[in-house]
Amino acid sequence: MRYWKVLVGFSLSFSILSAHAAECDAATSFVEGYYESLSANKTDEVLEKWYSPPPEKRELLRELVPNIEFARLEKTKLVSCVKNKATVMVDVVVKPNDGKEEHWKGNINLMGAKNEWKIDKMDLKKGKSVAKKKKTDDADATDETAEQ
């Protein structure tokens, strides 16, 4: 009987931890879906992925989303996930229809709302992408090798 209680307790704990892990795994997929919607110019889907964007951000997104040629994620990484909050690091290239590619890097903070993730805040800064930096680093290494 004692073993039964231990086994049931272990199974229950494992189930709870597994459910939490599945939610955390979904955080990165959620962010990837956000950029897929952005790249496909699906304004309503982009807006629905935000927890509570202020009216001025809603209007800005309504103007910007249809004018995106593409948004390409170069890297995502789950930084943290605790209860109903997660942080996902992104390195993304965005190209407006009438402009040059822009590289953005930083964190996207998510909140759990009604069993799904929503964007609470984005803290992205313009910068070089991971892939472009790696190419530059490789070129620098080649230059150093050539000099020797």
N, C-alpha and C positions, 0 to 999 in steps of 0.2 A: 504494500500500500504506500509506503514511504517513497519508493522509487517512482511510483505513478505520479505522485504530487510533484516530484522533482522534474520528471519528464514533461508534464503538463505545464509547469511553470517555465521551463526552458523553452518549450514550443511557443507559449504565449509571448514571452519576451522576444524571441526571434521574429515572430510575426509582426510585432509592433515596430521593431527596428527595421525590418524589411519594408514595411509600409512607409516609414520615414525616408529610407534610402531611395525608394521609388520616387517619392516626391522630389527629393533632391536631384535625382537623375533627370527629372522632367524640367528642372530649372534651365539647364543648358539648352535642351530641346525647345523650350518656350522662347528663349532669346533667338535661337536659329529661326524659328517660325516668324518672329517679329521682323527679322531682316528679309525673309522670303516674301512676306506681305509687303514690305516697303519696296522691294525690288519689283514686285508685280503691280505696283501702284494701287494697292487695295487700301484706300484711305480709311474706310470704316473698320476693317480688320486691324489696322495699325492703331486707331483710336481705342478700339475695344481692349487692346492689350495693356493700356494704361490704367492704373488704379483710379486716379482722380486728377486728370490733367487740368490745370487752370484754364479758363476760357481763352486767354491769349495764346497758350500753347496749342490748344485745339485748333484755333484759327491758323496759326503758323503751320501746323501739320497738314491742315486741309489745303494750304497753298503749296507746300513743299512736296508732299507725297506724289502727286500726279506728274511732277517735273523731275523725277528720279529715273535716270537711264538704267542704273543697276546699283545694288548694294551687295558687296561680296565679303563674307566673313573669311578672314584669313586664319583667325585663331579664336577659340573660346576656351575658357577654363572656369570650372566651379571653384570659387575662392573660399566661400563659406556657405553653410546651410544649417540653420538652427531653428527648430520649430517652424514658424510661418514666415521666416525671412531668409533670403538667399542673396548672395552677391556673385555675379558672373563677370569675369574679365573678358573684354572683347578687343580684337584688333580688326577693324573693318575698313574697307575701301568703298566709298560712295561716290558715284559720278552723276551729277545733275545733267539733264539733257543739253544744257547750253554752257557747260563748264568743264573744268579739268577734274580729274580724280582727286579726291581728298581722303587722306588716311586719318582715322580716328582711333584712339586707344583709351581704355579706361575701364571703369566698373559700371555695371548696371545693377541697381538694387531692386530686388523683387519682394513683393509681399504676397502671402497666401491669402486668397479671398475666395470663399465658396468652393473649396477644393480645387482651385486652379491658381496659377501664378499670374500676377499683374505687375507691371512696371511701376515702381514707386518713384525712382529717381535715376537719372543718368548723369554720370560724372565722366564725360569723355573730353579728351583734348586732341587737337590736331597734332599729328606727328608722323614719323615714318612708320610704315607697316613692318611687321616682323619679317615677312618674306623679302621685302625690298632691302631691309637692313642686312639680312643674311646674305643677299646677293652682293651688297656693298662690302661686307666683311670678307666674303669669298674673294672678291676682286682685290681688296687690300692684301689678303694673304698671298694672292698670285703675284702682286706687285712686289711684296717683300721677298718672295722666292726668286723672282726675276732679278732683283738687285743683288742677291748673293752670288 
